[in-house]
């Protein structure tokens, strides 16, 4: 008897996965905001080494959780769609839908569903990339330099002209410091949150390229994506090829790649809504689409 994809369960897993990945980015952002708040704005330049260490540690811990969550999600969706379980990190012989749901529930921290304990057919291949610690560290260091160190250095060069002969408690100077600190937090939090979720995105996207059972992916968005992400979600499924072997995200983006293993998949309602908007748009430039999307 052919396996029937468990569509409703897959969509529940997708929704829970998105929320859990978003929560990991928020967890990092909260920890980083606390670290920034502990340093006076005028003392940032002298605290960069300590701040960089905290930035890297916060990203590293949340990214590791993102990676583990994505492996559990990929394995669960694959099993729900095909009736077969894939190997790799956390793989245990004799896995069932029940054990895969339990793994996923632990990774999200919430009980989304459960399943039967019958043993699934197994594909022991490991399609998941090794945790690229060195590459991640380089990306974190470069992001910190761009989003924090370089901006603090530019602020320090501007300070003499801003301060002049004003006292340190001058309201205009205080407002300038606060505005800079808030901007610094927003930019560095968004970029760091992207790196956190990229650990999971890369795990899923690399796995689907190396898994013979995968046929492609679609882009699942959060509740209110930007115009570009809405357009990408409107495309529906993207079938795997060298041309589609990348998943573009941006700071403050919570989109995720959802792998598909059968032509009998179902898209979330949001994807269908964006597809309707695209058809109604009728064509034009990306700028035209942005206007259409933001005014519809």
Beta strands, then each sheet from edge to edge (+ up, - down):
strand 1: 84-86
strand 2: 121-123
strand 3: 216-220
strand 4: 237-239
strand 5: 256-260
sheet 1: 1+ 2+
sheet 2: 4+ 3- 5+
end
